[in-house]
Amino acid sequence: MLRTAWNTLPIALRLPLLAGLMVFAAAVTTTQVATRALEAEFPTDAAWLGEIYLDGLLAALLEPVRQQDEAVIAAVLQRALGFQAGIRERRLIVLLPGASQPIAVGAAEPVVPPGAAAWIPAEDGRTAWAQRPLALPGGQVATIAAQLDFTDSIARRSRLRWLLLGLDVLLAALAGGVAALVTRRALTPLLAITSALDHAGEGRFVPLPAATPGTEAARLVGALNLMMARLGEREQLAARLAERERADQLGELAATVAHEVRNPLAGMLTAIGSARHFGEDRAVREESLDLVERGLRQVQRVVDSTLSSYRGTVEIRPLEQKDLEDLRRLLQPEAARRGVVLDLLGRLEAPFPTDAIPVRQALLNLLLNAVQASPRGSTVRFSIAEEPPGILRLEVANTGPGLPERQRRQLDGADGAGPGLGLAVVMRELARLDGEISVNSDPGGTTRVTLRLPARAAAVP
């Protein structure tokens, strides 16, 4: 839980806290290590002080011990016990050669046997025995021993240790606070940059105030402000381009709709002309009315297809033979005007399950392009056949100069855009029907455009 709470803190708070804690821990640890090292030297220092004390005591006892004058020795020991300005003695002993009892002054403590170690500390570390042999004439040896008390020294050291610890914690806390403030100040440019980037993500490119010249922060702020200026320019340019693209799309949509509506309108006008001249003939009248109805339905489908991007899909129907007959009637006036013969090969014996209206639009554009590209007196052939398994092959062939390279690449799928609205409609409708297209065009020879459409179950009536 603590780790989770730490991770939720912002880096602007975590980093200064971490720097301050590290400085605090380093300062306290260093001081405590030094204090422990000094305390470890205390036994050695105490033994050294005992040696110094015995040196001074021997200087006063040397002559009385040689003369083995017990009264003088006792007096010297008593006087030494009375001076406790530096080291406090608890018991002083002199053991003369051959004596059964030592000369002792001070507290009643066990006598240290002669020949023991020169320095014998107590278990609690507060007292210690220091002794030294003294050689006498005739090979005799006297022993001088002193029990030294370090209780006051230990108490002073303990008070000093706690004082140093408190001072150490205080200074370490101050150092940690200074480190945290310095780190926080060092993070100021970074925090300002982070805030500026957050604003940039919201679309607000606000420049930062200039930092101290010549510093890394100044170079970083300068680079960021330059980037912000460039991003602001890009956003403005992108907004203008998006607006222009929307206008282009609307213009293309309007042109495409006008192009798709114009073709059935031409056929309907032809049908109306036929009905006006031959309206007495019931067959001609019925055929003209059927053509006008299908033309109007195609116009309606164009409108519905345009709206389907916003209101969902529209109902589809299968391709029938009458759709192919409509194509011939719609194209006949343009073909007659250009002196081109239309030749329809093959029949649909049964409705083919696909979307009839897009197929009509694609074929109408291909055939219209073929008629317009064919020389006078030539023939435009349109053939239709079903291939297993469930593939409808539609082919448009004509003679003439051939397709321009850009239009051929557009139909082959190698170019995503082209100049002709008709070819754009063909490719769009073909993609909707999951169809395939192949182009074989020789300049001055025959151009063949072949469509292969798979059956679509949803188109079954």
VOVOMI-773872 format. One record per residue (C-alpha): residue number from 1; x, y, z. Coordinates in steps of 0.02 Angstrom, whole numbers, plus 50000, padded with zeros to 5 digits. Layout:
<recs>
{NUM, {X, Y, Z}};
...
</recs>
This chain:
<recs>
{1, {50000, 50000, 50000}};
{2, {50143, 50118, 50043}};
{3, {50226, 50082, 49877}};
{4, {50064, 50116, 49785}};
{5, {50042, 50281, 49876}};
{6, {50221, 50328, 49834}};
{7, {50197, 50287, 49650}};
{8, {50041, 50396, 49643}};
{9, {50140, 50550, 49696}};
{10, {50191, 50666, 49553}};
{11, {50374, 50662, 49503}};
{12, {50386, 50846, 49551}};
{13, {50360, 50790, 49732}};
{14, {50440, 50618, 49728}};
{15, {50609, 50671, 49660}};
{16, {50641, 50812, 49786}};
{17, {50583, 50699, 49929}};
{18, {50696, 50560, 49869}};
{19, {50845, 50677, 49855}};
{20, {50814, 50748, 50029}};
{21, {50794, 50575, 50107}};
{22, {50954, 50513, 50025}};
{23, {51054, 50662, 50089}};
{24, {50977, 50642, 50263}};
{25, {51015, 50456, 50269}};
{26, {51193, 50482, 50205}};
{27, {51230, 50618, 50333}};
{28, {51160, 50520, 50481}};
{29, {51242, 50358, 50429}};
{30, {51413, 50438, 50404}};
{31, {51410, 50523, 50574}};
{32, {51350, 50367, 50663}};
{33, {51484, 50261, 50581}};
{34, {51616, 50385, 50640}};
{35, {51543, 50386, 50817}};
{36, {51542, 50196, 50825}};
{37, {51722, 50192, 50767}};
{38, {51772, 50311, 50906}};
{39, {51679, 50208, 51036}};
{40, {51769, 50052, 50977}};
{41, {51934, 50139, 51018}};
{42, {51882, 50173, 51198}};
{43, {51954, 50011, 51273}};
{44, {52120, 50045, 51190}};
{45, {52121, 50225, 51249}};
{46, {52076, 50169, 51427}};
{47, {52219, 50045, 51429}};
{48, {52337, 50180, 51368}};
{49, {52276, 50297, 51507}};
{50, {52306, 50157, 51634}};
{51, {52486, 50142, 51573}};
{52, {52511, 50330, 51593}};
{53, {52435, 50325, 51767}};
{54, {52551, 50183, 51821}};
{55, {52700, 50279, 51752}};
{56, {52662, 50426, 51866}};
{57, {52625, 50315, 52015}};
{58, {52788, 50217, 51994}};
{59, {52886, 50379, 51993}};
{60, {52819, 50417, 52166}};
{61, {52837, 50238, 52233}};
{62, {53005, 50189, 52161}};
{63, {53114, 50237, 52309}};
{64, {52996, 50180, 52451}};
{65, {52970, 50012, 52364}};
{66, {53158, 49985, 52347}};
{67, {53177, 50022, 52533}};
{68, {53019, 49918, 52568}};
{69, {52957, 50055, 52684}};
{70, {52775, 50006, 52705}};
{71, {52725, 50164, 52799}};
{72, {52791, 50279, 52665}};
{73, {52712, 50169, 52529}};
{74, {52543, 50179, 52615}};
{75, {52559, 50367, 52631}};
{76, {52602, 50387, 52448}};
{77, {52456, 50278, 52397}};
{78, {52339, 50376, 52510}};
{79, {52396, 50541, 52437}};
{80, {52374, 50473, 52259}};
{81, {52198, 50414, 52301}};
{82, {52154, 50589, 52358}};
{83, {52188, 50670, 52188}};
{84, {52050, 50618, 52066}};
{85, {52044, 50766, 51948}};
{86, {52070, 50662, 51791}};
{87, {52059, 50474, 51822}};
{88, {51963, 50408, 51970}};
{89, {52049, 50270, 52067}};
{90, {51947, 50148, 52169}};
{91, {52090, 50044, 52245}};
{92, {52281, 50052, 52243}};
{93, {52389, 49902, 52289}};
{94, {52576, 49871, 52311}};
{95, {52631, 49691, 52340}};
{96, {52810, 49683, 52407}};
{97, {52921, 49530, 52379}};
{98, {52889, 49395, 52508}};
{99, {52740, 49485, 52586}};
{100, {52582, 49384, 52617}};
{101, {52468, 49537, 52616}};
{102, {52479, 49685, 52497}};
{103, {52479, 49866, 52549}};
{104, {52308, 49927, 52489}};
{105, {52204, 50085, 52501}};
{106, {52031, 50125, 52433}};
{107, {51874, 50021, 52412}};
{108, {51870, 49842, 52472}};
{109, {51895, 49748, 52309}};
{110, {51972, 49578, 52277}};
{111, {52159, 49583, 52263}};
{112, {52227, 49549, 52090}};
{113, {52353, 49408, 52105}};
{114, {52531, 49452, 52052}};
{115, {52576, 49395, 51879}};
{116, {52403, 49428, 51805}};
{117, {52379, 49521, 51643}};
{118, {52434, 49702, 51635}};
{119, {52258, 49761, 51592}};
{120, {52100, 49674, 51656}};
{121, {51935, 49763, 51615}};
{122, {51776, 49721, 51709}};
{123, {51630, 49638, 51621}};
{124, {51524, 49796, 51627}};
{125, {51669, 49898, 51556}};
{126, {51656, 50029, 51693}};
{127, {51813, 49978, 51791}};
{128, {51978, 49896, 51748}};
{129, {52135, 49836, 51837}};
{130, {52305, 49900, 51779}};
{131, {52463, 49824, 51853}};
{132, {52649, 49821, 51821}};
{133, {52796, 49727, 51897}};
{134, {52939, 49826, 51972}};
{135, {53112, 49746, 51973}};
{136, {53211, 49768, 52136}};
{137, {53394, 49736, 52178}};
{138, {53434, 49555, 52209}};
{139, {53313, 49493, 52074}};
{140, {53160, 49528, 52179}};
{141, {52998, 49592, 52098}};
{142, {52863, 49701, 52173}};
{143, {52692, 49723, 52095}};
{144, {52597, 49887, 52084}};
{145, {52410, 49879, 52036}};
{146, {52271, 50009, 52020}};
{147, {52086, 49985, 51996}};
{148, {52027, 50131, 51886}};
{149, {51845, 50186, 51874}};
{150, {51782, 50253, 51706}};
{151, {51599, 50279, 51757}};
{152, {51606, 50468, 51742}};
{153, {51697, 50457, 51576}};
{154, {51569, 50335, 51507}};
{155, {51426, 50448, 51565}};
{156, {51507, 50599, 51482}};
{157, {51532, 50499, 51322}};
{158, {51351, 50441, 51325}};
{159, {51288, 50619, 51346}};
{160, {51403, 50675, 51207}};
{161, {51343, 50535, 51095}};
{162, {51161, 50584, 51116}};
{163, {51205, 50767, 51091}};
{164, {51298, 50724, 50931}};
{165, {51153, 50616, 50874}};
{166, {51028, 50757, 50899}};
{167, {51142, 50882, 50814}};
{168, {51175, 50757, 50675}};
{169, {50989, 50730, 50644}};
{170, {50957, 50917, 50644}};
{171, {51097, 50956, 50522}};
{172, {51052, 50807, 50413}};
{173, {50870, 50866, 50408}};
{174, {50928, 51040, 50357}};
{175, {51042, 50966, 50224}};
{176, {50900, 50855, 50161}};
{177, {50782, 51003, 50153}};
{178, {50909, 51106, 50057}};
{179, {50937, 50960, 49938}};
{180, {50749, 50942, 49911}};
{181, {50730, 51129, 49876}};
{182, {50878, 51129, 49756}};
{183, {50808, 50977, 49665}};
{184, {50637, 51056, 49657}};
{185, {50714, 51214, 49585}};
{186, {50813, 51112, 49460}};
{187, {50651, 51028, 49405}};
{188, {50564, 51194, 49372}};
{189, {50608, 51200, 49184}};
{190, {50557, 51018, 49164}};
{191, {50390, 51049, 49252}};
{192, {50359, 51201, 49144}};
{193, {50396, 51099, 48988}};
{194, {50279, 50961, 49047}};
{195, {50140, 51087, 49075}};
{196, {50171, 51163, 48904}};
{197, {50162, 50991, 48823}};
{198, {49998, 50956, 48914}};
{199, {49928, 51118, 48844}};
{200, {49993, 51071, 48672}};
{201, {49899, 50906, 48684}};
{202, {49741, 51008, 48713}};
{203, {49778, 51115, 48560}};
{204, {49846, 51266, 48656}};
{205, {50024, 51307, 48601}};
{206, {50080, 51429, 48737}};
{207, {50265, 51480, 48732}};
{208, {50369, 51471, 48890}};
{209, {50454, 51623, 48967}};
{210, {50639, 51636, 48929}};
{211, {50759, 51554, 49053}};
{212, {50930, 51615, 49110}};
{213, {51036, 51642, 48953}};
{214, {51177, 51519, 48923}};
{215, {51104, 51377, 49027}};
{216, {51041, 51208, 48972}};
{217, {50867, 51261, 49026}};
{218, {50876, 51412, 48909}};
{219, {50922, 51301, 48762}};
{220, {50784, 51178, 48806}};
{221, {50654, 51315, 48824}};
{222, {50709, 51392, 48660}};
{223, {50694, 51227, 48568}};
{224, {50522, 51195, 48645}};
{225, {50458, 51368, 48600}};
{226, {50518, 51342, 48421}};
{227, {50429, 51174, 48417}};
{228, {50270, 51253, 48486}};
{229, {50275, 51387, 48351}};
{230, {50296, 51255, 48216}};
{231, {50156, 51149, 48288}};
{232, {50041, 51299, 48294}};
{233, {50079, 51336, 48111}};
{234, {50047, 51153, 48067}};
{235, {49882, 51153, 48159}};
{236, {49825, 51306, 48065}};
{237, {49883, 51232, 47900}};
{238, {49799, 51065, 47941}};
{239, {49637, 51156, 47982}};
{240, {49642, 51249, 47816}};
{241, {49684, 51089, 47721}};
{242, {49543, 50995, 47809}};
{243, {49421, 51132, 47763}};
{244, {49482, 51129, 47584}};
{245, {49472, 50940, 47579}};
{246, {49293, 50945, 47642}};
{247, {49252, 51070, 47506}};
{248, {49335, 50959, 47376}};
{249, {49241, 50808, 47438}};
{250, {49077, 50901, 47430}};
{251, {49119, 50959, 47254}};
{252, {49167, 50783, 47200}};
{253, {49009, 50714, 47278}};
{254, {48902, 50842, 47189}};
{255, {48990, 50808, 47023}};
{256, {48973, 50620, 47045}};
{257, {48788, 50633, 47087}};
{258, {48761, 50748, 46938}};
{259, {48856, 50627, 46825}};
{260, {48756, 50478, 46886}};
{261, {48590, 50567, 46871}};
{262, {48628, 50634, 46697}};
{263, {48642, 50461, 46617}};
{264, {48468, 50397, 46666}};
{265, {48394, 50568, 46629}};
{266, {48457, 50555, 46450}};
{267, {48373, 50386, 46432}};
{268, {48213, 50448, 46509}};
{269, {48209, 50597, 46391}};
{270, {48231, 50477, 46246}};
{271, {48088, 50369, 46312}};
{272, {47977, 50523, 46330}};
{273, {48017, 50572, 46151}};
{274, {47971, 50398, 46091}};
{275, {47808, 50403, 46189}};
{276, {47766, 50573, 46118}};
{277, {47792, 50519, 45937}};
{278, {47727, 50340, 45950}};
{279, {47610, 50353, 46099}};
{280, {47467, 50273, 46003}};
{281, {47564, 50109, 45998}};
{282, {47527, 50024, 46165}};
{283, {47688, 49921, 46162}};
{284, {47796, 50075, 46132}};
{285, {47702, 50170, 46267}};
{286, {47722, 50031, 46395}};
{287, {47906, 50008, 46353}};
{288, {47937, 50195, 46369}};
{289, {47847, 50203, 46534}};
{290, {47947, 50054, 46600}};
{291, {48109, 50138, 46547}};
{292, {48058, 50301, 46631}};
{293, {48011, 50207, 46790}};
{294, {48176, 50113, 46797}};
{295, {48269, 50273, 46760}};
{296, {48181, 50361, 46902}};
{297, {48217, 50215, 47017}};
{298, {48400, 50226, 46969}};
{299, {48400, 50412, 47009}};
{300, {48316, 50370, 47174}};
{301, {48449, 50238, 47208}};
{302, {48587, 50365, 47174}};
{303, {48508, 50481, 47301}};
{304, {48485, 50339, 47426}};
{305, {48664, 50282, 47402}};
{306, {48725, 50457, 47436}};
{307, {48626, 50463, 47597}};
{308, {48670, 50286, 47650}};
{309, {48837, 50343, 47721}};
{310, {48739, 50436, 47854}};
{311, {48577, 50337, 47867}};
{312, {48632, 50156, 47842}};
{313, {48618, 50039, 47694}};
{314, {48482, 50033, 47562}};
{315, {48385, 49884, 47496}};
{316, {48466, 49790, 47352}};
{317, {48394, 49683, 47212}};
{318, {48471, 49555, 47091}};
{319, {48529, 49595, 46915}};
{320, {48402, 49548, 46780}};
{321, {48397, 49542, 46590}};
{322, {48287, 49698, 46585}};
{323, {48432, 49795, 46665}};
{324, {48540, 49749, 46516}};
{325, {48403, 49800, 46396}};
{326, {48391, 49967, 46487}};
{327, {48577, 49994, 46459}};
{328, {48554, 49969, 46272}};
{329, {48408, 50092, 46267}};
{330, {48501, 50221, 46372}};
{331, {48658, 50213, 46265}};
{332, {48573, 50200, 46095}};
{333, {48546, 50388, 46069}};
{334, {48729, 50430, 46108}};
{335, {48790, 50285, 46000}};
{336, {48681, 50339, 45854}};
{337, {48742, 50518, 45870}};
{338, {48924, 50459, 45859}};
{339, {48891, 50328, 45726}};
{340, {48939, 50180, 45837}};
{341, {48853, 50011, 45835}};
{342, {48803, 49928, 46000}};
{343, {48812, 49739, 46004}};
{344, {48743, 49647, 46156}};
{345, {48799, 49464, 46168}};
{346, {48726, 49339, 46291}};
{347, {48576, 49340, 46407}};
{348, {48536, 49321, 46590}};
{349, {48422, 49172, 46595}};
{350, {48387, 49201, 46781}};
{351, {48416, 49348, 46900}};
{352, {48595, 49349, 46962}};
{353, {48616, 49379, 47150}};
{354, {48711, 49543, 47157}};
{355, {48668, 49726, 47183}};
{356, {48587, 49776, 47018}};
{357, {48594, 49966, 47032}};
{358, {48784, 49982, 47062}};
{359, {48813, 49856, 46921}};
{360, {48704, 49960, 46805}};
{361, {48799, 50117, 46852}};
{362, {48970, 50037, 46827}};
{363, {48921, 49960, 46659}};
{364, {48837, 50120, 46600}};
{365, {48997, 50218, 46633}};
{366, {49108, 50088, 46549}};
{367, {48997, 50077, 46396}};
{368, {48978, 50266, 46385}};
{369, {49168, 50286, 46390}};
{370, {49186, 50151, 46258}};
{371, {49058, 50237, 46144}};
{372, {49142, 50405, 46164}};
{373, {49315, 50331, 46130}};
{374, {49264, 50228, 45976}};
{375, {49284, 50297, 45800}};
{376, {49132, 50320, 45688}};
{377, {49076, 50158, 45606}};
{378, {49153, 50044, 45738}};
{379, {49064, 49924, 45855}};
{380, {49056, 49920, 46045}};
{381, {49023, 49744, 46106}};
{382, {48956, 49699, 46275}};
{383, {48952, 49516, 46325}};
{384, {48886, 49430, 46480}};
{385, {48907, 49251, 46542}};
{386, {48901, 49153, 46703}};
{387, {49057, 49056, 46753}};
{388, {49066, 48926, 46889}};
{389, {49065, 48937, 47035}};
{390, {48941, 49081, 47045}};
{391, {49042, 49211, 46948}};
{392, {48963, 49334, 46825}};
{393, {49083, 49391, 46688}};
{394, {49044, 49557, 46603}};
{395, {49155, 49619, 46461}};
{396, {49156, 49783, 46363}};
{397, {49261, 49787, 46203}};
{398, {49290, 49925, 46077}};
{399, {49416, 49982, 45949}};
{400, {49502, 50149, 45958}};
{401, {49656, 50239, 46027}};
{402, {49653, 50137, 46188}};
{403, {49641, 50193, 46367}};
{404, {49760, 50330, 46425}};
{405, {49894, 50266, 46543}};
{406, {49824, 50353, 46698}};
{407, {49649, 50285, 46668}};
{408, {49716, 50111, 46636}};
{409, {49818, 50119, 46798}};
{410, {49662, 50178, 46890}};
{411, {49561, 50030, 46829}};
{412, {49704, 49911, 46869}};
{413, {49707, 49978, 47047}};
{414, {49884, 50047, 47031}};
{415, {49826, 50226, 47045}};
{416, {49705, 50281, 47181}};
{417, {49638, 50432, 47087}};
{418, {49605, 50480, 46908}};
{419, {49531, 50619, 46805}};
{420, {49372, 50532, 46749}};
{421, {49216, 50533, 46857}};
{422, {49150, 50382, 46762}};
{423, {49302, 50275, 46801}};
{424, {49298, 50331, 46983}};
{425, {49118, 50272, 46993}};
{426, {49164, 50105, 46915}};
{427, {49302, 50073, 47041}};
{428, {49196, 50127, 47189}};
{429, {49050, 50017, 47142}};
{430, {49163, 49871, 47099}};
{431, {49243, 49881, 47272}};
{432, {49070, 49878, 47352}};
{433, {49027, 49719, 47256}};
{434, {49191, 49628, 47298}};
{435, {49222, 49616, 47110}};
{436, {49380, 49603, 47004}};
{437, {49429, 49701, 46850}};
{438, {49556, 49669, 46713}};
{439, {49607, 49786, 46570}};
{440, {49685, 49740, 46403}};
{441, {49713, 49895, 46297}};
{442, {49819, 49912, 46138}};
{443, {49835, 50085, 46059}};
{444, {49750, 50078, 45891}};
{445, {49681, 49903, 45927}};
{446, {49549, 49827, 46038}};
{447, {49520, 49879, 46219}};
{448, {49438, 49750, 46333}};
{449, {49379, 49786, 46509}};
{450, {49320, 49630, 46600}};
{451, {49222, 49628, 46763}};
{452, {49200, 49473, 46870}};
{453, {49067, 49483, 47005}};
{454, {49038, 49351, 47139}};
{455, {48862, 49301, 47187}};
{456, {48799, 49387, 47344}};
{457, {48672, 49292, 47448}};
{458, {48596, 49452, 47516}};
{459, {48542, 49499, 47340}};
{460, {48427, 49351, 47317}};
{461, {48247, 49417, 47304}};
</recs>
